[in-house]
Amino acid sequence: MDESQLRKKVLAGKKTERVVFAASEEMKASLETVAEEKCMSLSALMTSLAMEEILANKELFEEVKR
């Protein structure tokens, strides 16, 4: 599976799940600053960061496909 196929698979479909994690006020404020600088929402920034990590580890998903 190439990166574009993996990206489509992961990002496609209705968003029904939520991921919740604890963050300090400083971390949240820092992420909001980065998101604002990139003209994107905090949610979009976090999705982008998560997608980068998924693509960096795409070999994990190749094994599942076999």
Secondary structure as the mmCIF struct_conf table of DSSP 4:
data_model
#
loop_
_struct_conf.conf_type_id
_struct_conf.id
_struct_conf.beg_label_comp_id
_struct_conf.beg_label_asym_id
_struct_conf.beg_label_seq_id
_struct_conf.end_label_comp_id
_struct_conf.end_label_asym_id
_struct_conf.end_label_seq_id
HELX_RH_AL_P HELX_RH_AL_P1 GLU A 3 LEU A 11
BEND BEND1 GLY A 13 GLY A 13
HELX_RH_AL_P HELX_RH_AL_P2 GLU A 25 GLU A 37
TURN_TY1_P TURN_TY1_P1 LYS A 38 CYS A 39
BEND BEND2 MET A 40 MET A 40
HELX_RH_AL_P HELX_RH_AL_P3 LEU A 42 ALA A 56
TURN_TY1_P TURN_TY1_P2 ASN A 57 LYS A 58
HELX_RH_AL_P HELX_RH_AL_P4 GLU A 59 LYS A 65
#
